[in-house]
Amino acid sequence: MHLYHEFRKVGEDLSRGGLVDSHSGNLSVRLGQKLVVTRSGSMLGRLTFSDLVEVLLNNETLNGASIETVVHRAIYRGTGAKAIVHAHPPFVVCLSSKTENLMPIDGEGQYYFPDGIPVAAVAETIGSREMASVVPPLFSSSMVVAVPGHGTFAIGKDLDEALKYTTAAEHAVRNIYLTTIYEKFYVLP
């Protein structure tokens, strides 16, 4: 599959799934010492070929790329990832500000995230050098890292795999939320 089509398909899935708003989130793929990353302000649900920007892995230049590129670069340097999906899944965004680790309670969540979904302890949550230093080591225990009140970074061998982990994380955290609400408002006999 041509790289542009993979970006477009994953961007559409994220948008349709409510995991990004109209102009948020970003995607990237590593190609040796280069990255192809979505342009700053692009609409993931309507990506065009011109929304993809090529940047060097070991360079500070953005060339119009997403402001999260600093974090993408750090993740590639610190992991074996070939692709990254950065999204804003609403349940993860809400619950990540309340804990250091999101521990799934459902079977599938426990399968994908047996040690939970780590939450990065950062004050600057958007495109910061702080995130670039804190986030990459957290991938040692999970394919997804949550940023408190901001979203997720998921890694994979390709964008489809990173999408899978993004959606699995949101599903698992939604189950945590719904169970908590149920237990709070319904008293079992």
N, C-alpha and C positions, 0 to 999 in steps of 0.2 A: 504494500500500500504506500502510495506517495505520502511523504511526511505531512504536507499541507492537509491532506484528507484526514489523517489521523488527528491532527490538531482540531480540525473543524468538527469531526464526529464527537470527540471528547468534550469540546467546548459546548456543543449543542446539548449533550447529555447532562452536563453540569447545570446549564441554564434551565432546561426542562425539569430537572429534578429539584430546582429551588436551592441549589447549593452555592450559587453566586447570584448577585443582582445584575442588572443590565450591563454595568461597566466595571465589574470587580472580578477578582481572581486572575490567575495567570498560569501558564503552562510553559514547560521547557523540555527540551531533549538535548542530551549531550552528544556531540559528534567529535570525538577526539579531544582536541584542545579548544574547541568552539562550542557554543550553545546556540540553539535556535530557541528564542523565547518570544512570548507575545508582547506586542507593543503596549506601552503605557496608555491606559484609557480605552483599550480595545474592548469590544463586546464579544465575550466568549461564545455567546449563542449565535453570532453572525460573523464569524471570522472570515476575513478575506486574505488573500495571499500577501497583501501589503501589511497585514497585521503581524507578520512574523519577522523578527529582527535577528540577525546573526551578530553575536558578540564573542570576544575571546574569553576563555576561562580565567586566565591570569592577567586581567586588565580591569581597570576601574571604569572605562568608558561604557556608557549605556546606549548610545546611538538611538535613543527613543524607546529603548526597552523598558519594561516594567520597573518600578522603583524597588520591587522585591528581588531584582536580579542579584543584588549583593548577597541575599540569603541563598538563592539558587546556586550561585557560584560556590559558596561555603559548603553547602550540602554535597555538591559534586566532588569537591576536594576532600571531604571528610567521610564519604561513603562510596559504595560501589554502584550507586544509582545511575541509571541511564536516562530516566525521565522523572519529572516532578509535576505534580498537580498541587496548586495552592488554591484553596476554596474557602468559602465562608459558610459552612454548614450551620444552620441556625441553632440546633440543639447543642452542638459542640461549642459554639460561640457562647451560649448562655451558661452552660454548666462548667466550662473550663475556667471560669473566673472564681469558682468555688472550691477547687481542689488541686492537688499536685499530680494526681493520676486518676484517669477515668477508667474504673474497673467494670468491664461488662458483666451483666448478670444473665445474659442469654447465651445459649449454646454456640451459636455462630460467632457472636462477639468474642466469647472465650476462646474459640478455635483460632480466630485471626489475631487476637490480642490477649494471649494468655497472661501476660504481665501487665495488662492494661494499656491505656493510651497516655503516654507521658505528657505533662503540661509544662511548657517552657516557663521558667521563672524569669520573666523580663518585664521591665517597666516601659520600654519603647517597643511598641508592638507592630509598627509598620515600617518595613524596609530599613531596619536599623543595623548598625554594626554589632550592637548588643545581641540581636537575634542571630546574626551570622555567626557569633561565637558560641551561643548557648544551644541553638537548635541541633546542629549536626551530631554531636555526641549522643543525643537522645534516641537516635535511630538504631543504636546498638540493641535496643530491646523491643522495637516496634517499627512497622513500616509507615506509621503515621505519628506525627507530633502535633499537639494542639498548642496554639498560642492564645493565652487567656483573653477572652473577649474579642478575639480577632478571627480565628479560623484554624485551618489545618494545612500542613505540608505533608504530602504523601509521596513516597518514592516507589519506583518499580523498574522493571526491565524495559518497559515501554509505557506510553501514556495510558493504555487500556488497563494495565496492572495497577498503576497509581490511581486511576479512577476507581477500580474495584476496592482498593483499601480506603479511599475517601468515602465512598458510599457505605461500606461496611462499618466504618467508624461512626458515621451519622446515624445509621440504623441502630447500632449498639447503644449509643448515648441517648437516642430517643427512647429506647426501651428502659434505660435507667430512669429517665424523667417520668415516663408514664407509670412505671411501677411506684415511684416515689409519690406521685399525685394520688394514685389509687390507694396506697397504704395510708395516706394522710386523711383522705376524705371518706373512705369506706372502712367500717369496722367489721371485721369478719366475725361471724357468730362463734 
